[in-house]
Every structure is written in structure tokens, then in C-alpha cells.
Amino acid sequence: MTRLLGAHVSVAGGLDNAFTRGLESNCTALQIFTKNANRWQGKPISQDDATVFQQAWQKSGIGPVIAHDAYLINLASPKQEVWEKSKTALRDELFRCAQLGITGLVMHPGAHLGTGVETGVERIRDAFRQILPETPPEVRLLLENTAGQGTYLGGDFAHLAALMEGFDEDRFGVCFDTCHAHTAGYDLSTSESYTEVMAEFDRLVGLKQIKAFHLNDCLKPCGSKVDRHTHIGQGTIGRTGFACLMQDQRLAAIPMLLETPKGDDGEMDRVNLALLRELAGKSL
């Protein structure tokens, strides 16, 4: 089985350029932004752009592509203007994915800004109730677990379960970020603790809900709630933690994507992906 391993790649110069960059780094899966991640609005995708993107995808032989939404979106915001803009922006992101044939959109749940977890979760669920009926059903929202910094929701696996509860499960999944989980207090660094964390996730959310991984080692200690990515095997998760994940056959068919520093010309993506493939084949 070819493992679906890749990285977040730039679309500078055109969305289809993602595939050239992905192939240079030996990717078999990709993550992209479909627009500038630091702006509310993006340039519309023309039919020609979408066709060129899909042709480049097919020609590349690369497997799944997922998109990541804009950083400004905060569906938990108590500020009405931000909440409305966030809903509009997320709707747009879902339609952009559908245009390109991308079926998974990663999103951060948002920050409640002092209103409390329950209020923040319900604010997000209210937004979902409005957005989902109006957007393409083939695009799944992938809720990303967070480092739990400040008032950000998603650092506790229970938040993810609460956000998805009662909705059509075909519209949702989870993007499991290893750095975020570890720094939120879920220790992934030993075989024993990895097993415990995955059992906890399965109990609260369900392993079947994981549709993508962000593979990032963690510069800061477990439980520090500080989100700082580093190269695979060079942080506080370490090689053992990633070996456990890469050899977990329950998760072997899920796309796994780097968001680690790229180095010169994407060199470190190649290094990190080679190490992950090596860890997948070693005995623990």
C-alpha cells in the first residue's frame, strides 16, 4: 500500500503549481490554501483555473488533496460582525473546494474570547446549522484539534465531539494535529502514552472520524499549550511517538501531512517524509 504522505505546499503563481511542488518533495497527498489565508476574501476561481488544477492533479498521480481555511475565521466569536464575516468566509471556502474537486476543508474551531466553552461551542454549532444546508454536501469540514492556548476551543477532544454531535457525519471529520495534541496535554512521546491518547480519542470522538493528520513534532513540552512546530523526531514527541503513529494499522490509509519548516527549496519536506516512511517500516 502506498502511504498517503505529504505536506502543506504553496500555490504561489497558480493553484496548479501545488502539484509540481508536491512531486519535488515526494508527496503522495497535499494540503493547500485556496486563497490568501490572512484575508477574508479571495479572488474567485475561474472555470479555467479549476480545469487546469484538476488536469495537473490527475497528471501528477498525487492522491488526496485537502484545503485549509483562512486564519481569520472564528465561528466562536461573540462579536457579531466577526461571526457574520466568518460564516460568509467559510461558505466561500467550501464552494472553492467544491470547484476544485477537493472534498476536505480543515478548520480551527475558533476562540470563545472569554464567553466560556459551552457558549463558544454553541456559537459554532449555530453557524454550522446555517452554513451546512447552503454548501456543497460533498465537501467535509475537518475540525482540527488545537493546542488549547488562551480561549481556543479544540484543545480538549471532548470539544470536537460536542461540535459534531447530531450533525450528518458525512459533513464532518477530524484533522488530528500531533503537535497540537501533545502541547494540549495528550502525551504522544512513548508507546504506552500514545496508546492511551488514541484510546481516549476513540472513546470521546471515534478513530473513524479522523480523516487527515497534520504531522508536526513539538518544540515545547507536553501540556505547555504553546503551538510551535518542528521537524519530525527533533521535538518533544520524538521518533518513538511518530513510529507508533506510522505503524498504527488502524490509521494507515489516512492522509498525513507535514506543516513543518521547509528549509531551502522544500528540502526539509523531503527529509521529514523520508524519515516517516522509514519509521513506518521499523519494528518498535
N, C-alpha and C positions, 0 to 999 in steps of 0.2 A: 504493500500500500504506500502510495506517495503521500508523505505528510504535508498538510496544508500549513506551510510556514512562510511567513513574510514579514512585512514591515509597513509602517506608515510612510508613504512616499509623496514627494512634491508633484503638483500638477502645473508647475510654472511653465508657461509657454503653450499650454493647451492640456485639457483633461487627458487626452490620449497619450501624452508623454509619460504618464504614470507607468505604463507597461514597459517602455524602454528602460526606465529606471529600475523597475522591479526585476526585469530579466538580468540586468547588470549585477544585481545583488543576489541572484539565485533564489528569487521568491517564487513560491507556488500559490500564494494568496497575497492580497494587498488591502491596505486601508488608505483612503484619500479624504480630503475635504473637497466638496463640490463647488465651494466658493471660499472667499476670504473668511477665515474663522473669527476674525476680530471686527466684523461688520455685520450689521443687521440684515442688509440686503445684498444680493449678489447679482451680477449680470445674468440675464436669462440665458438658458441653454437652448441654442437653436437646434432645429431638427438635424441640420448638417453636423453640428458638434456631436450630437448624440449618436449619429450613424458612424462617424469616424471613430468615436470612443468604442462602440460595440465591435467594429471591424478590427481595431487594434487589439481589443481584449481577446477576440476569437483567434486572431493570428498568433498571439503571444503564447497560447497554451496555458496561461495562468488560470488558476481555479477561482475560488470565491473572491469577490471584491466587496468590502463594506465601506461605508462612509461614516465620518464623524461630524456631528453637528457643530454649529458655531458656539464659541465660549460665552457669548453674551447672554444666551438663552437661560432664563431662570424661571421655571414654571412654579416654583415655590414662593416667589416674591410676593410680599404683601402690598407692594407698590403697584397700583392698578395699571399705570402706564407701562411699566416694565413687563407686567404679566401679559397685557394685551400684545405688546410687541413680540414677546417670547412665543406666544401662541401663533401669531402670524408667521414668524420666522421658522418655527418648527413645521408648520403646514408646508411652507415653501420648500424646506429641506426634503420632506417626504415626497413631494411632487418631483423634485430634481432627481432623487434616487430612482423613482419610477421611470422617468425619461431615459435614464442611463441603463436601466435593467439591473440596478443594484437593489437587493432585497433585504438589506440590514443597515439600519442607521443607529449608530452609537450615540447615546445622550447621557450627560450627567444629570442626576435627578434635580439638583438645584439646592439653594440655601434658604432656610426659613427666616433668616435675618432677625432672630430674636422672638418670633411668634410661637416657637415651640414645634417639636417633632410632629405631633398629631395634626396641628393646623397646617404645617407645611406639606405633609403627606396628602391631606385632603385637598389642598390648593392644587397640587399636581394632578390628583385624580379628577378634579373638576375640569382641568384643562384637557386631560385625555378624553373625557366624556364629550367635549366639544370638538376636539380635533379628529378623533378616530373615524367617526361616521363620514367625515368630509374628505378623507385622504385615501390614497390607493391601498386596497387591502393586501396587496402582495408585498408591501414594504413593512418589515417588522421593526419595532422600536427595541433597541438593545440597551437596557438600563445598565450603566456602568457603576460598579461599586466604587466608593471614594475612600480617601484617606481619613475622612471624618474630621477634617480641620474646621475650626470655627463652628458655624451653624450649617455646614454642608450635610445634606442627607445622603444616605447610601453607605456610610461607614459601617453600619450595622446591617448584617444580612437580612435581618427582620424588616428593615425599611423596604428592601426590594420586594419582599413577599407582600407587604402591605400595599405597595404601589400597584402591583399586578392583580391583586385579588379581585375576582369577579369579572374581569375583562376576558374577552376572547383570547385564549392562549396563543392563537396563531398570529396575533398582532404584537406579541411581546417575547422577549428573551432577555438574557443577561450577557453582558460583556464583562468577564472576570479579569480584573487587573491585579496582577500578582503583587506589584509594589504597593498599590493602594490597600489591598487586604492585609499585607504584612505590617505596614505602618499604622493601620487602624487597630492592630492588636491580634490579628489572626496569624500565628506563627507558622510560616511555611518552611523553616530552615532545617528541620530534621524529619526523618521518615515518620516518627511517631506523631509529631505535631502536625505534619502535612495530612496524615490520615485522619486526625481529629478534626482539622479545619474542614476537610471535604465532607466528613460525616455531618458536621454542623450545618454546612451549606445545604447538603442533601435533605436534612431534616427540616430546615426552615424554608427553603426555596425549591429544591429539587435539582439534581445534577442535570436532568434532561432539559432544564431551562437555559443552560449555558450554550450559547450559540457562537461565541467568539471569546478568545483570550487576548489580553494585552500582556505580553511577556516582558517585564521590566524588573531588573534587580533593584534593590532599595539602598540608597546611601545612608538613610537614617535608621535608628533602632526600631525593632518591633514595638508597636504601641506608641510611637512618638507622634503620630498623626501629622507628620511632615512629609509631603509628597516630593521626593527627589529621586529621579530615575538614574540608574547607572547600568553598566554593561553586565551581561549575564555572567554569573559566577564571581563578580567583583564587589558584591554588596552584602547586606546582612541576611539575604535569603541564601545566597551561595549555590555552589554546584549541586549539593545534595538535594536541596529543595527543588531545583529545576529538573534534576534527574527523576525525582519522584513524579513530577508532573508529566514529563515526557514519556515515562514508562507506565503511566496510568491508562490502561487499555480502555477504560470507560470513556476517556476523553480524546482518544487517538484520532477521531475523524473530525474534530472541531478545528476551525481555522485559528491559528495562533500567530499574533502579530507583534513585532517589536515597536516600541516607542522610545528607544534608547538613543544616546548621542551618535551621530552618523560618522563623525570623523571626516577625513578628506575623501571626496567623491564617493560617499556611501561605503567606504572601506569597512567601517565597523559593523555595518549590517551584515556584510559577508562573513566577518569573523564570528559575530554572535550567532548567526544562523548555522554556521558550520559546527559550532560548539553544541548548540541544541540538538542537531542531528546526531552528533557523537554521543551525547548524553542519552538519547533515545535508545541507542544500541548497546549501552554498557549494562553489565549486571550491577545491581545495587549492593 
